[in-house]
Amino acid sequence: MVKKTKKDISNEDLARMVAGGFSDMNKKFDRIDQRFEGVDQKFVDLESSLTQKIVDVEASLTHKINGLSNRIDDLALNRTTREEMKILSLRVENIEHKIGIKK
């Protein structure tokens, strides 16, 4: 059996051990910082991608809404009113009556 003896540690030895421990921690923190930089860059890329998709969807919807507005305007300008249809219907009935066509 090996008998353990107590070793005296000088202040310099203790300072070197503490400095070595802090050095190891600094290396670990540097690795963690690098990982966070990667995560931050992924968020920046994701934000850029989502922003572009939102812009594309907004442009598409704006185009579709403008198209629908144009179609509605065209229908409103070019449709026949009920009064016009009634007048045309009476005129057709009169013509049919004169030429002898019956419904």
C-alpha positions as CSV (number, residue, x, y, z in Angstrom):
1,M,0.0,0.0,0.0
2,V,1.3,3.4,-1.0
3,K,1.2,6.0,1.7
4,K,0.1,9.4,0.5
5,T,2.1,12.3,1.7
6,K,1.0,15.8,1.9
7,K,2.7,18.1,-0.6
8,D,3.3,21.7,0.1
9,I,2.0,24.0,-2.6
10,S,3.5,27.3,-3.1
11,N,1.6,30.4,-4.0
12,E,3.1,30.3,-7.5
13,D,1.9,26.7,-8.0
14,L,-1.5,27.6,-6.8
15,A,-1.6,30.7,-9.1
16,R,-0.6,28.5,-12.1
17,M,-3.3,26.0,-11.3
18,V,-6.0,28.7,-11.0
19,A,-4.7,30.3,-14.2
20,G,-4.8,26.9,-16.0
21,G,-8.4,26.4,-14.8
22,F,-9.4,29.8,-16.1
23,S,-7.7,29.1,-19.4
24,D,-9.7,25.9,-19.8
25,M,-12.9,27.8,-19.0
26,N,-12.0,30.5,-21.5
27,K,-11.5,27.9,-24.2
28,K,-14.9,26.3,-23.3
29,F,-16.6,29.8,-23.4
30,D,-14.9,30.5,-26.8
31,R,-16.4,27.2,-28.2
32,I,-19.8,28.2,-26.8
33,D,-19.5,31.7,-28.3
34,Q,-18.7,30.1,-31.7
35,R,-21.8,27.9,-31.4
36,F,-24.0,30.9,-30.6
37,E,-22.5,32.8,-33.6
38,G,-23.6,29.9,-35.8
39,V,-27.1,30.0,-34.2
40,D,-27.3,33.8,-34.6
41,Q,-26.3,33.5,-38.3
42,K,-29.1,30.9,-38.8
43,F,-31.6,33.3,-37.3
44,V,-30.4,36.1,-39.6
45,D,-30.7,33.7,-42.6
46,L,-34.1,32.6,-41.5
47,E,-35.3,36.2,-41.0
48,S,-34.0,37.1,-44.5
49,S,-35.8,34.1,-46.0
50,L,-39.1,34.8,-44.2
51,T,-38.9,38.5,-45.1
52,Q,-38.5,37.6,-48.8
53,K,-41.3,35.1,-48.7
54,I,-43.6,37.7,-47.1
55,V,-42.7,40.2,-49.7
56,D,-43.4,37.6,-52.5
57,V,-46.8,36.7,-51.0
58,E,-47.7,40.3,-50.5
59,A,-46.8,41.1,-54.2
60,S,-48.8,38.1,-55.4
61,L,-51.9,39.1,-53.3
62,T,-51.6,42.7,-54.5
63,H,-51.5,41.5,-58.1
64,K,-54.5,39.2,-57.6
65,I,-56.5,41.9,-55.8
66,N,-55.8,44.4,-58.5
67,G,-56.9,41.9,-61.1
68,L,-60.1,41.3,-59.3
69,S,-60.7,45.0,-59.0
70,N,-60.2,45.4,-62.7
71,R,-62.7,42.5,-63.4
72,I,-65.3,44.0,-61.0
73,D,-64.9,47.4,-62.6
74,D,-65.2,45.8,-66.1
75,L,-68.4,44.0,-65.0
76,A,-69.9,47.1,-63.5
77,L,-69.2,49.1,-66.6
78,N,-70.3,46.6,-69.2
79,R,-73.3,44.9,-67.6
80,T,-76.9,45.3,-68.6
81,T,-79.3,46.7,-66.1
82,R,-82.7,45.1,-65.4
83,E,-84.5,48.0,-67.1
84,E,-82.5,47.5,-70.3
85,M,-83.2,43.8,-70.2
86,K,-86.9,44.4,-69.7
87,I,-87.0,46.9,-72.6
88,L,-85.1,44.5,-74.9
89,S,-87.4,41.6,-73.8
90,L,-90.5,43.7,-74.7
91,R,-88.9,44.7,-78.1
92,V,-88.2,41.0,-78.9
93,E,-91.7,40.0,-77.9
94,N,-93.1,42.8,-80.2
95,I,-91.0,41.6,-83.1
96,E,-91.9,37.9,-82.5
97,H,-95.6,39.0,-82.4
98,K,-95.3,40.9,-85.7
99,I,-93.6,38.0,-87.5
100,G,-95.9,35.4,-86.0
101,I,-93.6,33.6,-83.6
102,K,-95.2,32.5,-80.4
103,K,-93.6,31.3,-77.2
